[in-house]
């Protein structure tokens, strides 16, 4: 019986297409938590491609071609979730990517998946 189980596993592995890849569960969870709408997807992509950016909601909205009010709300949501940080510079709120290395790595994987 044990031999049959091992043979079945091998048989299944042999039927896999060579281009099949394992699902990145961490990336899937990241999308479900942070990239819950297209606007947040665009914001995360912007910061993934520009990880050292410190900028205002208006400026970020301009770069991604979105409504500044909507961008401001989504930036606030992502800051509450800890993906972005908010600081005040010259009286304006400026957003930047979290310094958390694990989260930054997932952001970079997220962007790299789009670039394939």
N, C-alpha and C positions, 0 to 999 in steps of 0.2 A: 504494500500500500504506500509506504513512504517513497519507494522508487517511482511510483506512478505520479505522486505529487511533484517530485523533482522534475520528472519528464514533462509534465504539463507546464511547469514554469518555463522550462527551456523551450518548449514548443511555442509558448506565447511570446517569449523574447525573440524567437526567430521570425515570428510573423510581423514584428514591429517594422515600420518603415524606417529606413536609415536616417531620414530627416526629422523623425519624431524627437521631441525634447520633453523633459520633465517640466511640469508646471512649477513655476516659481511662486510658492505659496506666500512667501513674505511680500512679494510684489503684488500679488492678488489682494492680500489684506490691505496693503498700502493704498491701492486704488479704491477699495471699498470704504476706506476711512477718510482719505484726503481728496481724491479726484472724483468727487461725487456728482459733479456737473461739468459741462464743457468749459465754462469760464475758469473754474478751479484747475482743470486739466491744463488750460493755456497758461495760467499763472505759474503752476508747478513747472511746466516746460520752460517758461521764461527764466525762472530762477535756476533750473537745472543747467541751462545753457549759459547762464550769467551768474555763477554762484557767489561772486564777490560784490554783486550789486547791492547798493544801499540807496533806495529811491522812494519817492512819494507815490501815492496811489494814482495821482493824475499822470505822472510821467510813465508809470508802468502801463496804465490804460492806453496811453499814446503808443507805446512800443508794441503792444499786442493788438491794437486796433479795437478796443472795447470801450464801453461806456464807463466813464470815471466813477460814477456813483455805484454801479454794480461791482466794479473792480474793488472799490473801497470796502464794500460789504464782504466780499469773498476774501480779501486780504485779512480783514478782521477775523473771519471764521478760521482761516488757516493759522493765524497767530494764536487764537484761543486753543486750537488743537496742538500747538507747539511746533508746527512745521516752519513757521516764520517767526521772526522777532520784530517788535516795534520799538523804536527809539524816537525821541524828540530831538530834532536838530533845527535850531533857529526858529522855534515855534511850530515847525511842521512835523507830522508823523512820518517817519521813514521806515520802510520795511526791508528786511534782509533775511536770508536763509538761516535756519537754525545752525548753531555750531555743533550740534549733536552729530557725531561722526556716523553713527548707524543710520540715522534718518537721512543724512546727506547722501550716503552710499545708495540707499534705496531710490532717492530722487534721481541720482545719476543713472541707475539701472533703468528707471522708468523712462528717462529721456533716450537712453541708448536703444531701448526696445522700439521706440518710434522711428529712430533713424535707420533701422535695418531695412 
